[in-house]
Amino acid sequence: MPRPNREEQFETGEICIVHAVQRCVRRAFLAGVDAATGKDYSYRKEWIRRRMEALASVFGIDVLSYAIMSNHLHVILRNRPDVVASWSDAEVAIRWLRVFPGRRMEEHLAEPTEHEVKVLAANSERIAEIRLRMSDISWFMRSLAEPISRLANKQDECTGRFWEGRFKAQRIVDEAGLLACSMYVDLNPVRAAMTSDPEKAPHTSAFDRIQASQGKRIDSAAFDLKPVPTEEAAKQIRETPVDELREQRKAKKRNPTGKRIKRDAWLAPLTLSPDKLSGDAEVNRDGVRASDKGFLQVSVREYLRLLRWTAKQNIDGMAAAIPSSLASTLTQLGIDASMWRDLVWNWQKYFGKSSCVGSPDSMRLDAKRCGKHHHQGQASASACFI
């Protein structure tokens, strides 16, 4: 069955949440240990994580959860056209030029200047087009995939695809589906038997949140959103040797803003703020993510407790009784607590072929939005909901 058109799943001008899966070509372990050659490419997972972190600082898109595996990537994204609408034309221009600097004579400089920002900001038609792209999940995934592919091909001295093709997308239509999907994503390394403990699974959002709760900080990969003064750029080109400029650029790439941040600061906060109005964009002012808006009505502590419990239920038919406090959280969302383990561990059975994730009622409503009678997987998922 062909995948649905993107416009059926999400629209640029509409806030929605999407679970995206991007696989390496032929499912080869291009970010892990290559079984054929024995080479270990695991360090490429950090390439992918840092690129996501950098893009989170410029796009109007929140990264909610992620897991980077040896041959594929899971990420849950929420597009924020309301956040992009709050940016000035100059802000839109500098953000775009940071991701797409364009071809230029001085590739060793590759820093947007004040003049370039002003010229682009003055082009109202172009800025309107870019605004749409800055909250477009497809453009975010493109901006993530292409540089990683070029970098890996350059390192391997080869050409061709790194990623299999266009990413798979599942629209998440309610909080019950979002909690289950986030848990599924965070437990990918546990499911793959890479570890039995989420605390020992780097390159996942759960690991980042656990590390941040312990006070761990990292060098920020966020883009510097200040353009270079035009005169300063010209002076650099005239007076600084090309090799030195290239070294300066490499050094700045490692930490463009010079900031050290909490390990999860670039991710969207997990918990929704009850004191905020539902229509409040909660724009982030630190330049590390699109907004400060949470996405679940549970605390980080409750989420991690449920995550750890679920991680231990790895044998079919051997699940322990879920603690009453955790069961209460699930019941409030309409999830059958006795089916929680099965829902998360056997995710593919329920939602593997579906383009939509959520409770049966929410999936039914979304099917109507798309002009369909129902979504695939809707009937099987009903077993896990009250």
Disulfide bonds with the S-S distance in Angstrom:
none
